[in-house]
């Protein structure tokens, strides 16, 4: 069962196609990866080291999956 966040990303991954709305699995994957990056950055605390580590985590995810 998908939670509400995944359902929303799934909905966003549909694009207008020749025969109506079409699911784009690549877009879905990119949306999930971007969400993971955002979680890293949101979970940073006020400590500089923690913010730096969260930024490194976000950058590593971005580089690993090649998402802009």
Beta strands, then each sheet from edge to edge (+ up, - down):
strand 1: 14-17
strand 2: 20-23
sheet 1: 1+ 2-
end
